Amino acid sequence: MAKRIGIVKEKKNAWEKRVPLIPADVKTLIDNQGVEIVIQPSILRIFSDDEFRAAGAIVQDDLSECDPIFGIKEIKISDLIPEKTYLYFSHTIKGQSYNMPMLQKVLELRCTLLDYERMVDENNQRLIYFSYHAGVAGTIESLWAYGQRLAWEGISSPFRNIKQSFKYDDQAAAEAAFAALGNEISKNRLPQTLTPLVIGITGYGNVSHGVQHMLSFLPVEKVDPDDLPGLHQRKSGINDRVFQVVFKEKHMFAPVQNMRTFDLQDYYQNPKKYRADFEKYLPELDILINASFWDTAYPVHVSKAALRTLFGSEHQPRLRVIGDISCDVEGGIACTTRVTDPGNPVYVYQPAEDSVKDGVEGKGPVIMAVDNLPSELPRDASNYFSSVLKTIVPDLAAADWRTSFENLRVPETLRRAVIVYQGRLTDDYRYLEKYL
């Protein structure tokens, strides 16, 4: 009997339409690798059941004869099958409390779990990710939120024409809308009350690349963080463009001891020696897009106290929107108090009351905190993800998942991704025991 591979029906929410393998790649694997692929039926998935049938896949609910089994987001506890090998984004490696029950069940059922996020090379660079598409979708959502906020304030702007990401057929349609926005800004100019319009981006990795790609369709002038104070003194050339500034760690953090200079490697190795130094830039920004990595060991770069100060006067500060693509609840952006979904994507953080209010109305910044942004561009995201995953499937299908971990014959990229093996945390992830 041919090796059977399973693909689950995504159940995390109604917005999740992605799939790890697209029909065209399923057909290639079936034809060239001699495997059978079983996919659970779904009316939400961006590719129809009939497309998978035409590719040669078996469409049925029962995955009991499949191993390994692929998903995108966390698989429901009730759907886990004992002693199976699973691949999905488990969102457990930071000890996330909301997924510890799922991880505990994986252990109890003696399953094996590989996390896409931990498929990395010898330089710890990820092999497969949705982060670029998160940057693309997050930028669309953030500029949509900006247009909505301005409309509530009674300010007419070209941003009113931007829609939410999922309302575009694909990324190309969103790019065309951004190009049209750029043409309107160049031709008709922005209202003087909004200029210079500064969009700040924290981070410079894959998420940031997605952000900058979308902004490239606008008339953009790139500036250095140190040039921001002088930007508002310019008398010309400021209302026919937007200004983009990228913040790196050296701009966002400073040594606690003022006599020392910032050292990137030392910062990552000894984060407690550093403090946040980013809040001085907040008054200069109209839109902040957070695309940087954060963990509990690192300083918070936008605190609630800083926002209380910024919004403490009677005058509206420049900062209207924070697009928190990284979406760490009460993390690097402290006012990200909860995550949202595309159906209700934003809320206003009101610093004076330390409270949030759904929508774009209120005194405080609008927070965009959609935690599954790539699902808003399901076709583009799935096409990319599948193009990488299909190269890994033969090794996964050929592996003997019943042997000991020491004897498991898979590339190191896959070995590094094994969080649980046959019901036990592997050595690299033993630290998760304290969170269970």
N, C-alpha and C positions, 0 to 999 in steps of 0.2 A: 504494500500500500504506500502511495506517495506521502511525503511529509505534509501535514496540514498546518497551515498558518491561519490564525484568527484575527479579525478586526472587529472591535466592539462598536456598538452603537453609543454615541456620546450622550450622556444623560445629565451632565452637570447643570445645564440651564438651556432654555429655549433658544439662546443666541449662538450656541456652539454648533456650527455647520461644517467645521473642518474635518478632514480625514487624513490619516497618516500616509496612505498610499492611494493615488488616484487611479482610475480605471486603466489608462494607457500603460502605467507602470505595473499594474496587476497583471495585465495581459503578457507583458514582457517576461515577468517572473514565472508565470505559469508555462509559457512556451519555452523559455530558455533554461529554467532551473528545475523543471520537473516537480514542482510543488503544487499542492492544492491550496487555494485561498478561500476561506469562508468568511463572509461578512454579514453581520447582523443587519436586518432591514431597518431603514430609517426614512421618515418623511421629511426630516429637517436637513439632512446632509446636502451639501451643495451639489454633489453628484448623485444621480438617482440610482435606485436599485437596478433598474433596467440597464443602465450604463455598465454597472459591475457585472451583471449577467452576460451582457454582450462581450465583455472582456474575458469571460470564462470562469468567473468566480461563482461559488455556491452561496446563495443568499438564504440564510436561515438563522434562527435565534440560537440554536444549540452550538456551543463552541467547546463542548466537552472533549472532543477528539482533537482539538487544536493545541499546538505548543510550538513556538511561543505565541502569545496573544498581544496585539498592538492596540493602543488607544492614543488619545491626545491628552485629555485632562484626567484627573483622578477617577479611578473606577469605584463605583459604589461598593460599599462593604458587602452588601447582600448579593452582589454579582460575582464576587471573587470565587474561583473554583480551586479546591485544594490541589497543591503540588504542581501548579502551573507556573510557567515563566511569563512574566508580564513586562511590557515596556510602555511607559507613559511618563508625563511630567507629574511626579508625585508631590512636589512642594513640601518636602520633609527635611531637606538637608540643613535648614536653619532651625530645626526643631519646632516648626510651626504647629502650634497647639491644636488647631482645627483639623489637622491631618494625622495626629498621633493615634487616634482610634483605628484609622485605616491601616497605618503601618503595623499596629499591634495585631490586627487581623491577618495581615500578610504573614507575620511571624507564626501565628497560631495555626494557620492553614499549611505551613511548611512550603510556602510559595517562594519563588525567586523574583526579585524586582530589580529591573534596570531603569535608570532615570536618564532621559535624553539630555537633561541639563548637565549630567556628569560624563557625557561622552566627550572627552577632551584628549588633546594630544600631549606630548611630553612637556610642552610649554604652557599647559593648562588652558589652551585655546579650544573653545567649543567647536565640535564638528557639525552640529545640527542645532538649529535654533529658530525661533519666531521673532527674535528681538528686533530685527530690521523692520518687519511688518508692524510690530507694536509701535515703533517710531513713526512710521507712515500714518497709521490709523490715529495715533495719539495726537499728531500735529493737525490732522483734519478736525478731530473733535475739539481741540483747543481753540482753533481759529473759528470754528462754529460757535463755541461758547463765548468767545470774544464778541462776535457779531450780535449774539443774543443779549449779552450784557449791555452793549452800547444801545441796542434798540430799547431796552427797558429804561435806560437813562434818557431816552429821547434824542439820541445822536444817530443820524443817518450815516451809514458807512457802506463801502462795497463788501464788507465781510458778511452782510446780511444774506448774500447769495450762496454762502457755503452751507452745505448740508452735512448731516452726520455721516460718518464713514459708511455705515451699512446701507445707506440709501443710494450709494453709487453702485453700478453694476460690477465694477472692478476697479483696480488701482488706476488704470488708464483713464477711466472716466473722471476719477477724482483729480488726476493730474491735469486734465483738460479744464476742469473747473478752477483749479489754482492758476492755470495760465490765463484764463479769462479774468480772474481777480487781479493778477499782475498787470494785465493790459489796462484795466480800469484805473488802477493806482497810478500807473505811468501817465495815462492820458488825462484823467480828470482830477488827479491829486487827492490826497487825504485831507480831511478837515484840519485846519491849523491847530485846533484844540487837541488833536491826537498826535501831533508831531513834535519831535521826532519819535516815531513808533519803534520801540526797541523790544526785540524778542531775545530773551536770554535762554541759553541751553546749558544745563549742567551735564557734563560727561562728553566723551568723544569716542565711544565704542559703537557697536552695531545699532543700538537704539538711536543714538545720536546721528548716525549716518542716515537712518530712515527719516529723522526729523529734517536734517539739512537737505536731503533729496527733495522733500516736498517744498521746502522754502525756496529751493533753487528755481521754482517756476514763478516766483515773485521778483520784482526788481529789488535785489538785496545788496546792501553795502555791508561788508563784514568789518567789524571794529574789534579792537582789543579791549578787554575789561578796563585797563588803565585809562583808556581814552573816553570812557563814558561820561565823566563829569564835564568835560569840554564839549561833548556832543550837543548839549542843550544850549550852548552859546553860539552855535552856528546860525547864520542868518539866511542861508540859501541852501538849496539842494537837500531839503529834509522832508518835503511833503510829497515827493514823487517816488518814494522808495520806503522800504522798511530796513531797519538796522538789525543785524544778527551778531550776537556775541556768544562765544563758546567759553565756558568756564571749566578750567582744569582744577585738579586738586590744589595746586599751588595758589590759585585764586580763592579757594573756598576754605582753606584751613591754614592755620599758622601755629608755630611752636608755642607751647605754654611759656617757655622761657624766651623772652623777647630777644635775647642776645643770639639765639640760634637761628639758622636759616632753614627754610623748608627743604626736606629731603624726602622724595617720593617713596623710596624703599623703606626708609625708617618710619614714615607715616603708616605704611601698611603693616609693618612689623610691630610698631609700638604706638598705636593710635591714641593711647591715653596721654602721650606727650604733646598732643595737639589739641587745639580748640577751634571752634567754628569761627571763620573770619569772612563769611559770605554776606551777612546781613547788611553790610555797608552798601552793597549794590542794589538792594531791593528798591529804594526810592527812584532808581534810574530805569527800572524795567516796567514795561506795559504788560508783557506776557512772559511768564517763566515756565519753561518746559523742563521738567526734571527727568533726565535720562541717565542718571548716574547710579552706580552700584552702592548699596548701603547695607550695613549689618549692625547689630547691636553694639559691637565693639567701637564703632566710629561715632564722631560727634554729630549731633543734629545740626543741619546747616540752615534750616529755616525754623526758628522757634516760635512758639505762640507769643512769647514776650515781645519779640521783634515786630510781630504783626500788630500787637496792641499799641506799640509805639507808633508804627507807620499809619495806622488808621485812627489814632487818638485825637487828631485835630478835626475841625469841621470841614476841611477841604478834602475832596476826593483825591487820594494818591494816584499815581500813574498806574500802579499795579492793579489790574482788573482780573486776570486769570492766572491760575497755577495749574498747568497740565501735568499731573503727577503720573507719568508713564510707569515709573519704577514701582509705584503703588505699594509702599511698605506702610502699613497702618501704624500711625503714631511713630513713624520712623524718621528718615532724613527730612521729610516735610512733616513737621509735627501736627499741622492742622489737617492732615489726611486722617480723619478719625474713623472712616469706614470706606469700604470699596463700593463701587457702583456698577451698574450694567448699562448696556446701550439704551434700554427703555427708560431709564431715569439716571442719566450720566453725570449730572453735576449737582453740587450744592454750594451754598455760600457759607464760608466760615466767618462768624461774627465775633471778632476778637473781644469786644467789650463784654459780651455775655459768655464767652467761651462755649458757643453753641453753633449748631449748623442748621441750615434751612434749605430744603430741596429747591432746586431751580436757580435762577440768576438774580433774584431780588434780595437786597439786604446790604448792610454796610460791612464790607469785608471782601476778600477775594473769592471769586468763583473757583471751586476746586473740581477738576475733572479727574476722576479716580476709577475709571473703568479698568477692571483687573484682567479682562481677557480681550484686549484690544485686537489682536490678530484675527479673532473670530469675526470681526467686522469686514474683513477682506478675505473671506474664506477660500475663494477660488485661487487667488494669487498665493496666499499663504500655503495652501495645500499643494499646489504645483511645485513650489520651491522645496517644501519639506520632503515630499515624496521623491524628488530628484536626488536627494542625498540619501534618504532612508533605503531606497531600492538597492543601493550599492552595498548596504550592510546586511540586508536580508539573507543573502546566501550563507554568510558566516554564521548567522543566528540559526538558520534552518539546519545547518550541518552539525552544529554543536551538540554534544551529549550532555544535556542538562541534568542527567542522573548521576554523573560521575562526581568525584570530590572537586571542591573548588581549586585545589592545587593541580589537579589533572585536567581541568577545563581548558579546552583548546579553542580560544577565541583571541582576536587581536587585542592588544593592550588597551586600545581605545574603548572597547566594549567591557573589558575586565574592570577598568576604572569606574564604569557606570553601575556595577553590581552593588546595590545597597544591601540587599538581603539575598542570601543564597540558601535554598532549601530550609527556609525558616530560621536562619541565623543572620544577624548583622555581620557583615564582613569587617575585617580589621579597620579599614579606613573609615567606617561609619559606626564603629562601636560607641562613639561619643553620644549617639542618639539615645542610648539606654537611659540617660538621665532625664530625657524628655517624655519617655513613655509612661 
